[in-house]
Amino acid sequence: MTTGDNPRREAAPLETDRAFEALRNIVWARFGLDLSHYKRPCVQRRLEVRLRARACGNLAEYLERLSEDGDEIRAFLSTLTINVTEFFRNPGCFERIRALCLPQLFVEGGFRPGSERQLSRRAGPIRIWSVGCASGEESYSIAILAREYLDDRPEARPRNVEVFGSDIDAEMIARARMGFYEDERLGRLAAERRERWFDRSGDGWRVKRRTRVIVRHEVADVLRLVPEHRQDMIMCRNMLIYLTREQQDRLLKRFSEVLKPGGFLVLGRTELLSQSARSHFDTVCPRERIYQVRT
Ligand SMILES: C[S@@+](CC[C@H](N)C(=O)[O-])C[C@H]1O[C@@H](n2cnc3c(N)ncnc32)[C@H](O)[C@@H]1O
C-alpha cells in the first residue's frame, strides 16, 4: 500500500520539527540513540515503512504506540538501521584488502614509528574493527581473510589477530556472537571457504571455534564508542551513508585518531571520504575507498 491509498495517512510525517522532536525524544529515552545524527529523509522513509506495517493512520497514533510498545521501538530501529549484509560482501573490496593492506600489516611489518619492520608476536596483535558489523558476516569475513593470509604465507610474521565487531542493534550482535548462519546466509560463499572455516550444524553452518575466539562482538553506538585499543584497520561500510554530513565528518576524524599511524580505513564503494577528512588520510584504493592514516 502506498501513502496515496489511505487518505487519513500523512504524506510526510516528519515534515515539522515538532514531529521529529517527539520521535527523537521517545527513541532517545527508550534506546539512547540520537536520531538527529541520522539524515532526516532516511528517518522519514523508515518511519513510513513502520506506519504502513502497523496500519497507523498518522504520526500521533504511531508515536503513542511507539512509546508504549518496546517491540515496536525495536522494529523501528531495525528498520532504520537496515541490517543487510553477507559474507565477503563486495568481494572486490576484500581482494584489495588482501593485496594492498595485509602485506603491509603482516609481511612488511606495519608502520609503527620507532619499531620499523621489527615486529613479532611481542609487538602485540593486529587489531581490526568492523563498525556496524550487523550479524557478524563482515567481522568474521575479515578475520577469515587475515587467517587465510597468515596460514598460506610462510613469510608472513606470525602476529595474533583480534577483530572487534560492533553494532548498535543488540539482536544483531546476539546473532553475531552465536556465529551460526542458515544455509541461505552462506549462499554466495565459495564451498572451499565454507568447508575450511565453518562446521556443519543442523540446518546451517557455524563459524569454527578457532575463528570465533579471535572475534569479539559488542553492542555500541559508534557515535559514542571509544575503543579500548588503537586499531590497525577500521572497516566501516554501508553505515556512514545514513548519518548526517556533520556526524560523518566527526566520525571520520575520530577514526583517524583511533587508527595507529599508517592504519587502514576501509569505507567500501557506497561511502565517501568527506573533504574535511581528506587531510588525515592518503588514498590506497580509490575504487574500494581504502585509505591510510598519514604518518
Ligand atoms: C547495512 S548494515 C552494514 C553491515 C556491514 N557493515 C556490511 O557492509 O555488510 C548497517 C549496520 O550499521 C548499524 N548501525 C547503524 N547506526 C549505527 C550506530 N550509530 N552505531 C553502530 N552501528 C550502527 C546497523 O545496525 C546495521 O547493522
The ligand as a Gaussian input file, in Angstrom:
#p B3LYP/6-31G(d) Opt

LIG

0 1
 C       23.699000      -2.096000       6.136000
 S       24.410000      -2.701000       7.615000
 C       26.079000      -2.901000       7.092000
 C       26.696000      -4.176000       7.610000
 C       28.138000      -4.386000       7.134000
 N       28.990000      -3.297000       7.531000
 C       28.186000      -4.565000       5.640000
 O       28.604000      -3.660000       4.931000
 O       27.766000      -5.622000       5.168000
 C       24.486000      -1.220000       8.624000
 C       24.691000      -1.554000      10.091000
 O       25.043000      -0.351000      10.769000
 C       24.468000      -0.413000      12.060000
 N       24.376000       0.947000      12.633000
 C       23.595000       1.978000      12.256000
 N       23.788000       3.054000      13.054000
 C       24.744000       2.679000      13.951000
 C       25.394000       3.333000      15.036000
 N       25.106000       4.610000      15.345000
 N       26.323000       2.650000      15.746000
 C       26.642000       1.370000      15.424000
 N       26.063000       0.677000      14.415000
 C       25.127000       1.320000      13.686000
 C       23.105000      -1.028000      11.807000
 O       22.522000      -1.575000      12.971000
 C       23.419000      -2.069000      10.737000
 O       23.619000      -3.346000      11.291000

